[in-house]
């Protein structure tokens, strides 16, 4: 398998793919190893994952370089991702033992009867992962899975396999037995075969289209399934804001990581009273964003990891918007340089049916529309198959709450966006997914309860 640098289009490495025929042997080894891993004390597993954290800190620079090389993430943002990994690890390390501890049940116990809930690991889980934040989306799964006594068969995205292999090396060096965490290397076909294995849970991060295929493949087996999928996340800027500050914040939410974030702002609705002023401030912000080589420290916008296919999808959205009467205020084209770069693009007067307002763009493009008031904003924000996040900008918190309470989304942002916290569940509704990672719910996700009824003779 070729590893391509999206900043140049050049092949930078070649990897050996895992054969589909090898998977049953890997699973058998994982099954065996999981039993003794689960029998180790929680504090032993905790010490091993704490060592993994220490190795991440020690090798941070090298890991950031690898991520930037294969994904095209600007180096400053690769550093941010590795720094952001640490509080997630800390959260899991601090809280997993409490989730594993059996609980008595209030009001049930008598001298002769005890009722209690115990928590057991699922067993062997498959983790099929995305490339856009490989440390975040990977660690949301494999860290709590390992801490709670599961074995993991991990398939990094074919676009971030060097990082996936680096993660495996660090875990093994920290003391996770080789068969307890195994990275398999390959693309769609391997992913499809992996989720068909007789595993005890499937944890997936990626697109709705793939998530749906996985849900269909897994359904007859009645195993734990979690899907963290895409979004078409809206932000509504009310007429009670500091316009310049809101424009800067939402521009960052839309263009950080070149818009390749599941919770990137993908649509903006602006109260008509401040619409012209907001557009001016927003375009001024976008013009400040520095596009360039991701290896350079000052670069904010790098290339698109998915290459030609991503560029074509964005060009199609621009053509569709222009045909339907939208105004492209800045950008709109591929950048004339090697690699896969697209200009940061602002589409004003966007209409509901336009592709830029419906399809997950996953790139440096944003549609903006004017709305006459909160009811219209609410209706427009709700007009999507997805339900990942939504943001409202206003100094009036009650006004934001009224709108966000009505929206079927997993995360509600007031005066912020494109934000994830280890303490809060990361969860999507509708086409954005099933289940939760992060928070204590994201630890429970890797456990199954056993109800004990103990009658004393
Ligand atoms: P993708 O769906 O193309 O691929 C994801 C993974 O699935 C890859 O490892 C791929 O090899 C594998 N795969 C492909 N076909 C498969 C199949 N039939 N069976 C099993 N596995 C298969 O997504 P991507 O391009 O890697 O990631 C981008 C998408 O991920 C976006 O939609 C983004 O919003 C979403 N995402 C969601 C979150 C979240 O937390 N909700 C986080 C990051 C990314």
Boltz pocket constraint, residues with backbone or C-beta under 6 A from the ligand:
constraints:
  - pocket:
      binder: B
      contacts: [[A, 128], [A, 129], [A, 130], [A, 131], [A, 132], [A, 133], [A, 137], [A, 155], [A, 156], [A, 157], [A, 158], [A, 186], [A, 187], [A, 188], [A, 189], [A, 190], [A, 191], [A, 192], [A, 193], [A, 195], [A, 205], [A, 206], [A, 207], [A, 208], [A, 209], [A, 210], [A, 211], [A, 213], [A, 214], [A, 227], [A, 228], [A, 229], [A, 230], [A, 231], [A, 261], [A, 262], [A, 263], [A, 360], [A, 362], [A, 388], [A, 426], [A, 428], [A, 432], [A, 433]]
      max_distance: 6.0
